[in-house]
Amino acid sequence: MYNNSEKAFLEAYKYIPGGVDSPVRAFNSVGGTPIFIERGEGAYLYDLDKNRYIDFVQSWGPLIFGHADKDIEAAVIETAKKGLSFGAPTELETELAKEIVTLFESIDKVRFVNSGTEAVMSALRLARGFTGKNDIIKFEGCYHGHSDSLLVSAGSGAATFGTPSSPGVPEDLTKHTLLAKYNDIESVKKCFEQSDDIACVIIEPIAGNMGLVPADEEFLEDLRKLCDEHGALLIFDEVMSGFRASLTGAQGITKVKPDLVTLGKVIGGGMPVGAFGGKKQIMAKLSPEGPVYQAGTLSGNPVAMAAGLTAIRKLRSSPALYVELGKKAKRLMEGFQAAADAEEIPFVTNVRGSMFGFFFSDKEVKNFDDALQNDTETFAKFFHGMLQRGVYLACSSYETGFISTAITDEMIEKAIVAAYEVMREIRG
């Protein structure tokens, strides 16, 4: 069934560490050989063995209009004919920036980079430069890219200075990172008690890298108050949730407004793009206006800008599509829940707009500790069972799923039918 993918993986393994260019793709969390994709079309992926899958991953979020969207494809081709990269300003950058600034109340100016990792790394530097402070607070289970200061483990307590969670990261680079517990304001208060040198608090307001775990509204409100009291900036990492949870991401759901925002994925329409933005007085510290240095040869790449601009304008012209995407995500999760309940398998779900997540757990997941109690062995069985039935889900229980406009009600029902079959298989 996967013969060609297996051959491709063995060949890739000879030349690429682990055979993949991003660890989760290796299927280590679920076992087996990763499938190699030949092409995507609408809601479907096709692998090297000609298997077809309903794709609920959508390149980990950016493809809100599905694969090979005709409008985005046309914009990319037209722009590419004029040149792939100039290392000089183009009007496309301004047009996309204007769309983002118009939509986000918390953003007066925005700068484009090439990835979410780069966006977060730059936002943290800007926060430190603006406040004149050094320490940052992040939360267990929130992923903000692979820059050194953010690859930390929890240490001995819920609020403690981080220690590196990856070889190659010196302790000197993580000693300024404090860890708190998601949805637990007391752990954040402990961090502020430990240090009077905190520049910022960074959070995924809708966490998508420990499974889908939204922050409580009261928790975000208290974060805002703590940051104001201590002169720290509040950064929302909306690389995943931006233009996904709603037209303005988590900020279309919560009343809390951050000082800085990081974006990515959807704003590139499938091309590699990241961005960070905030209020004028903060962004004015960024070079060339201010002293905080940040640069990138391919930042604002015209092809990526054209793809993102087309995607955002399509979203703005049809804001009601978020209601439809949300209904489909909810229907999918209700169906999965019913399938698990029918076999008395512990199962919980979450939905935020076109984002969905589920855990094989008997309690609501509010933080990373809860997520770690999820039954990963059962998840692996479920993943492979669904894959065999033509349903492509995220290959880790700590990732999030996505609905695209190309996914139909019939596809949702097919996935639910498959879930019933797989749950029965697991129970048996």
C-alpha positions as CSV (number, residue, x, y, z in Angstrom):
1,M,0.0,0.0,0.0
2,Y,2.9,2.4,0.7
3,N,5.7,0.7,-1.2
4,N,6.8,3.8,-3.1
5,S,6.7,5.9,0.0
6,E,8.9,3.4,1.8
7,K,11.4,3.4,-1.0
8,A,11.4,7.2,-1.1
9,F,12.0,7.4,2.7
10,L,14.9,5.0,2.5
11,E,16.5,7.1,-0.2
12,A,15.9,10.3,1.6
13,Y,17.4,8.8,4.8
14,K,20.7,8.6,3.0
15,Y,21.0,12.3,2.4
16,I,18.7,14.1,4.9
17,P,19.0,13.6,8.7
18,G,16.1,11.3,9.7
19,G,14.9,11.4,6.1
20,V,12.9,14.5,6.7
21,D,13.3,18.3,6.9
22,S,11.1,18.8,10.0
23,P,11.0,16.1,12.7
24,V,7.3,15.6,13.1
25,R,7.1,14.4,9.5
26,A,9.1,11.3,10.3
27,F,6.1,9.6,11.9
28,N,8.1,8.9,15.1
29,S,5.1,9.7,17.2
30,V,2.9,7.2,15.5
31,G,5.3,4.6,14.1
32,G,5.6,3.4,10.5
33,T,6.9,5.0,7.4
34,P,5.9,8.6,6.5
35,I,3.9,8.9,3.3
36,F,5.6,10.9,0.5
37,I,3.3,13.3,-1.3
38,E,3.1,13.6,-5.0
39,R,0.6,16.4,-5.3
40,G,-2.4,18.1,-3.7
41,E,-5.6,19.2,-5.2
42,G,-8.4,20.9,-3.3
43,A,-9.1,18.9,-0.1
44,Y,-7.1,15.9,-1.3
45,L,-3.5,14.7,-1.0
46,Y,-2.1,12.0,-3.4
47,D,0.9,10.0,-2.4
48,L,3.6,8.2,-4.5
49,D,1.5,5.1,-4.4
50,K,-1.5,6.9,-5.8
51,N,-3.4,6.7,-2.6
52,R,-5.8,9.6,-2.0
53,Y,-6.5,11.2,1.3
54,I,-8.9,13.8,2.7
55,D,-6.4,16.3,4.1
56,F,-7.1,17.6,7.5
57,V,-3.6,19.0,8.0
58,Q,-3.5,21.5,5.1
59,S,0.3,22.0,5.3
60,W,-0.1,22.5,9.1
61,G,-2.6,25.4,8.6
62,P,-1.8,27.8,5.8
63,L,-3.9,26.3,3.0
64,I,-7.3,27.7,4.2
65,F,-8.5,27.4,0.6
66,G,-7.1,24.0,0.0
67,H,-4.4,22.8,-2.3
68,A,-3.6,24.5,-5.6
69,D,-6.2,27.2,-5.2
70,K,-6.7,28.7,-8.6
71,D,-6.6,32.3,-7.5
72,I,-3.5,31.9,-5.4
73,E,-1.9,29.8,-8.1
74,A,-2.5,32.4,-10.8
75,A,-1.1,35.2,-8.5
76,V,2.1,33.2,-7.9
77,I,2.6,32.4,-11.6
78,E,2.0,36.0,-12.7
79,T,4.4,37.3,-10.1
80,A,7.1,34.7,-10.7
81,K,7.2,35.7,-14.4
82,K,8.4,39.1,-13.3
83,G,11.2,37.7,-11.1
84,L,11.5,35.5,-8.0
85,S,13.4,37.9,-5.7
86,F,14.9,41.3,-5.9
87,G,16.3,42.1,-2.4
88,A,14.6,45.5,-2.8
89,P,11.2,46.9,-1.9
90,T,8.0,46.1,-3.9
91,E,4.5,47.5,-3.6
92,L,3.2,44.0,-2.8
93,E,4.8,44.3,0.7
94,T,3.0,47.5,1.4
95,E,-0.3,46.1,0.1
96,L,-0.1,43.0,2.3
97,A,1.0,45.1,5.3
98,K,-1.9,47.5,4.8
99,E,-4.4,44.5,4.8
100,I,-3.0,43.2,8.1
101,V,-2.8,46.6,9.8
102,T,-6.4,47.4,8.7
103,L,-7.7,44.2,10.3
104,F,-5.7,44.0,13.5
105,E,-6.4,46.7,16.1
106,S,-3.2,45.8,17.9
107,I,-1.0,46.3,14.8
108,D,0.0,49.8,13.5
109,K,3.1,48.6,11.6
110,V,4.3,45.1,10.5
111,R,7.5,43.7,9.2
112,F,7.7,40.6,7.0
113,V,10.3,37.8,7.5
114,N,10.5,34.2,6.2
115,S,9.2,32.0,8.9
116,G,7.3,31.9,12.2
117,T,10.6,31.1,14.0
118,E,12.2,34.2,12.6
119,A,9.1,36.3,13.4
120,V,9.2,35.2,17.1
121,M,12.9,35.6,17.4
122,S,12.7,39.1,16.1
123,A,9.7,40.1,18.2
124,L,11.6,39.0,21.4
125,R,14.6,41.0,20.4
126,L,12.4,44.0,19.8
127,A,10.6,43.6,23.2
128,R,14.0,43.5,24.9
129,G,15.2,46.5,23.0
130,F,12.0,48.5,23.8
131,T,11.8,47.7,27.5
132,G,15.6,47.6,28.2
133,K,15.0,44.3,30.1
134,N,16.4,40.8,29.4
135,D,14.1,38.0,30.7
136,I,11.1,36.5,29.0
137,I,8.3,34.3,30.2
138,K,6.9,31.5,28.0
139,F,4.6,28.6,28.7
140,E,5.1,24.8,28.9
141,G,3.7,23.3,25.8
142,C,3.7,26.4,23.7
143,Y,6.0,26.2,20.7
144,H,7.4,29.4,19.2
145,G,9.9,28.0,16.8
146,H,13.4,26.6,17.3
147,S,15.4,29.6,18.3
148,D,17.8,28.9,21.1
149,S,16.2,30.9,23.9
150,L,12.9,29.1,23.4
151,L,14.1,25.5,23.5
152,V,13.8,25.0,27.2
153,S,12.4,22.4,29.5
154,A,10.4,22.9,32.7
155,G,13.2,22.1,35.2
156,S,12.1,21.3,38.7
157,G,9.1,23.6,39.1
158,A,6.2,25.2,37.3
159,A,7.9,28.5,37.3
160,T,11.6,28.2,37.0
161,F,14.4,29.5,34.8
162,G,14.6,27.2,31.8
163,T,17.3,24.7,31.0
164,P,18.1,23.7,27.4
165,S,15.9,20.9,26.0
166,S,18.2,20.4,23.0
167,P,21.9,19.7,22.7
168,G,23.6,22.6,21.1
169,V,21.8,25.2,23.1
170,P,24.1,26.8,25.8
171,E,22.6,27.4,29.2
172,D,23.7,31.0,28.9
173,L,21.1,31.5,26.1
174,T,18.2,30.0,28.1
175,K,18.9,31.4,31.5
176,H,16.8,34.5,30.7
177,T,13.8,32.3,29.8
178,L,11.3,31.6,32.6
179,L,8.6,28.9,32.3
180,A,5.1,29.1,33.5
181,K,2.1,26.8,33.3
182,Y,-0.5,27.5,30.7
183,N,-3.9,28.7,32.0
184,D,-2.3,29.1,35.5
185,I,-1.9,32.7,36.5
186,E,-0.2,31.9,39.8
187,S,2.7,30.3,38.0
188,V,3.1,33.6,36.0
189,K,3.1,35.6,39.2
190,K,5.9,33.4,40.6
191,C,8.0,34.3,37.5
192,F,7.5,38.0,38.1
193,E,8.4,37.5,41.8
194,Q,11.7,35.8,40.7
195,S,12.7,38.5,38.3
196,D,12.3,42.3,38.0
197,D,14.0,42.1,34.6
198,I,11.2,40.7,32.5
199,A,10.8,42.2,29.0
200,C,7.8,40.2,27.8
201,V,5.4,37.4,28.2
202,I,4.9,35.3,25.0
203,I,1.9,33.0,24.6
204,E,0.0,31.2,22.0
205,P,-3.5,32.5,22.9
206,I,-4.8,29.4,21.1
207,A,-2.1,26.8,21.7
208,G,-1.7,24.5,18.7
209,N,1.5,22.5,19.6
210,M,0.3,20.5,22.5
211,G,-2.8,19.7,20.7
212,L,-5.4,22.4,20.4
213,V,-5.7,24.0,23.9
214,P,-7.2,27.5,24.0
215,A,-6.3,30.0,26.8
216,D,-9.1,30.9,29.2
217,E,-10.4,34.5,28.8
218,E,-9.8,35.3,32.4
219,F,-6.2,34.0,32.2
220,L,-5.5,36.3,29.2
221,E,-7.0,39.2,31.1
222,D,-4.9,38.6,34.1
223,L,-1.8,38.3,31.9
224,R,-2.5,41.7,30.4
225,K,-2.8,43.2,33.9
226,L,0.4,41.6,35.1
227,C,2.3,42.8,32.1
228,D,1.0,46.3,32.6
229,E,1.9,46.3,36.3
230,H,5.5,45.2,35.6
231,G,6.2,47.1,32.5
232,A,6.5,44.0,30.3
233,L,5.1,43.5,26.8
234,L,2.5,40.9,26.0
235,I,3.2,39.0,22.8
236,F,0.6,36.9,21.1
237,D,2.1,34.2,18.9
238,E,-0.6,33.9,16.2
239,V,1.6,32.2,13.6
240,M,-0.9,29.3,13.7
241,S,-4.2,30.9,14.8
242,G,-3.9,34.2,12.8
243,F,-6.6,34.2,10.1
244,R,-7.4,30.6,11.1
245,A,-9.4,30.9,14.3
246,S,-11.2,33.9,12.8
247,L,-10.4,36.7,10.4
248,T,-8.3,38.3,13.1
249,G,-7.2,35.1,14.8
250,A,-7.5,34.8,18.5
251,Q,-8.0,38.5,18.7
252,G,-11.4,38.0,17.1
253,I,-12.3,35.9,20.0
254,T,-10.7,37.5,23.1
255,K,-11.1,41.1,24.2
256,V,-7.4,41.1,25.3
257,K,-5.1,43.1,23.0
258,P,-1.3,42.3,22.9
259,D,1.6,44.7,22.4
260,L,3.2,42.6,19.7
261,V,1.8,39.9,17.4
262,T,3.6,37.3,15.3
263,L,2.0,35.9,12.2
264,G,2.7,33.3,9.5
265,K,1.1,30.5,7.6
266,V,-2.1,31.9,6.1
267,I,-0.5,35.2,5.3
268,G,1.8,33.4,2.9
269,G,-1.0,31.4,1.2
270,G,1.2,28.3,1.2
271,M,4.6,30.1,0.6
272,P,7.2,30.6,3.4
273,V,6.3,33.8,5.2
274,G,6.4,35.2,8.8
275,A,5.6,38.6,10.2
276,F,5.6,40.5,13.4
277,G,3.9,43.8,14.2
278,G,2.6,46.1,16.9
279,K,2.1,49.7,18.0
280,K,4.0,52.5,16.3
281,Q,6.1,53.4,19.3
282,I,7.3,49.8,19.7
283,M,7.9,49.2,16.0
284,A,9.8,52.5,15.8
285,K,12.6,50.9,17.8
286,L,13.2,48.6,14.9
287,S,16.0,49.4,12.4
288,P,16.3,51.4,10.2
289,E,14.1,53.7,12.3
290,G,15.6,52.6,15.6
291,P,18.5,50.7,17.1
292,V,17.1,47.1,17.3
293,Y,18.6,45.3,14.3
294,Q,16.7,42.9,12.1
295,A,17.2,42.0,8.4
296,G,16.6,39.4,5.8
297,T,17.6,39.1,2.1
298,L,14.4,37.2,1.2
299,S,12.0,39.0,3.5
300,G,9.0,40.4,1.7
301,N,9.7,38.0,-1.3
302,P,7.3,39.1,-4.1
303,V,6.0,35.6,-4.9
304,A,5.2,35.0,-1.2
305,M,3.6,38.4,-0.8
306,A,1.4,37.8,-3.9
307,A,0.2,34.5,-2.6
308,G,-0.5,35.9,0.9
309,L,-2.2,39.0,-0.5
310,T,-4.5,36.9,-2.6
311,A,-5.4,34.7,0.3
312,I,-6.1,37.6,2.7
313,R,-8.2,39.5,0.2
314,K,-10.3,36.4,-0.5
315,L,-10.8,36.0,3.2
316,R,-11.8,39.6,3.7
317,S,-14.3,39.4,0.8
318,S,-16.1,36.4,2.4
319,P,-15.9,36.7,6.2
320,A,-18.9,34.4,6.6
321,L,-16.8,31.5,5.4
322,Y,-15.4,31.3,9.0
323,V,-18.9,30.4,10.2
324,E,-19.1,27.5,7.7
325,L,-15.5,26.3,8.5
326,G,-16.4,26.4,12.2
327,K,-19.5,24.3,11.7
328,K,-17.6,21.7,9.7
329,A,-14.8,21.5,12.4
330,K,-17.5,21.2,15.1
331,R,-19.4,18.5,13.1
332,L,-16.1,16.5,12.6
333,M,-15.3,16.6,16.3
334,E,-18.8,15.8,17.4
335,G,-18.7,12.8,15.0
336,F,-15.3,11.6,16.4
337,Q,-16.6,12.1,19.9
338,A,-19.7,10.0,19.2
339,A,-17.6,7.3,17.6
340,A,-15.4,7.1,20.7
341,D,-18.4,7.2,23.1
342,A,-20.0,4.3,21.2
343,E,-17.0,2.2,22.1
344,E,-16.5,3.7,25.6
345,I,-13.1,5.1,24.7
346,P,-12.0,8.2,26.7
347,F,-11.9,11.1,24.3
348,V,-12.1,14.9,24.5
349,T,-12.2,17.6,21.7
350,N,-11.6,21.3,21.1
351,V,-12.6,23.6,18.2
352,R,-11.7,27.2,17.5
353,G,-12.9,28.4,14.1
354,S,-11.4,26.2,11.4
355,M,-8.9,24.6,14.0
356,F,-9.7,21.4,15.8
357,G,-8.0,19.0,18.2
358,F,-8.7,15.9,20.1
359,F,-7.1,13.8,22.9
360,F,-7.6,10.2,24.0
361,S,-8.1,11.3,27.5
362,D,-10.8,11.2,30.2
363,K,-10.5,14.8,31.3
364,E,-10.5,18.3,29.7
365,V,-7.0,19.4,28.6
366,K,-6.1,22.8,30.0
367,N,-2.3,22.7,29.9
368,F,0.8,20.7,28.9
369,D,0.6,18.4,31.9
370,D,-2.9,17.4,31.0
371,A,-1.8,16.9,27.4
372,L,1.0,14.5,28.4
373,Q,-1.6,12.2,30.1
374,N,-3.2,11.7,26.7
375,D,-3.1,8.0,25.5
376,T,-0.5,8.3,22.6
377,E,-0.6,4.5,21.9
378,T,-4.3,4.7,21.1
379,F,-3.8,7.8,19.1
380,A,-1.2,6.0,16.9
381,K,-3.7,3.2,16.3
382,F,-6.4,5.7,15.4
383,F,-4.1,7.7,13.1
384,H,-3.0,4.6,11.1
385,G,-6.6,3.3,10.9
386,M,-7.8,6.6,9.5
387,L,-4.9,6.8,7.1
388,Q,-5.7,3.4,5.7
389,R,-9.3,4.6,5.1
390,G,-8.1,7.7,3.2
391,V,-8.2,10.3,6.0
392,Y,-5.0,12.2,6.6
393,L,-4.7,13.6,10.2
394,A,-1.8,15.2,12.0
395,C,0.8,12.5,12.7
396,S,1.2,13.5,16.4
397,S,-1.3,13.7,19.3
398,Y,0.2,17.1,20.1
399,E,-0.7,18.8,16.9
400,T,-3.8,20.6,15.5
401,G,-6.0,19.8,12.6
402,F,-7.5,22.2,10.1
403,I,-10.6,22.5,7.9
404,S,-10.2,24.1,4.4
405,T,-13.0,25.5,2.2
406,A,-12.4,22.6,-0.1
407,I,-13.6,20.1,2.5
408,T,-17.2,19.2,1.9
409,D,-19.9,18.0,4.2
410,E,-19.7,14.6,2.4
411,M,-16.0,14.4,3.2
412,I,-16.7,15.2,6.9
413,E,-19.3,12.4,6.9
414,K,-16.8,10.0,5.3
415,A,-14.2,10.8,8.0
416,I,-16.8,10.2,10.7
417,V,-17.8,6.8,9.3
418,A,-14.1,5.9,9.2
419,A,-13.7,7.0,12.8
420,Y,-16.5,4.7,13.9
421,E,-14.8,1.8,12.1
422,V,-11.4,2.5,13.6
423,M,-12.8,3.0,17.1
424,R,-14.5,-0.4,16.9
425,E,-11.2,-1.9,15.7
426,I,-9.3,-0.3,18.6
427,R,-12.0,-1.5,21.1
428,G,-11.9,-5.0,19.7
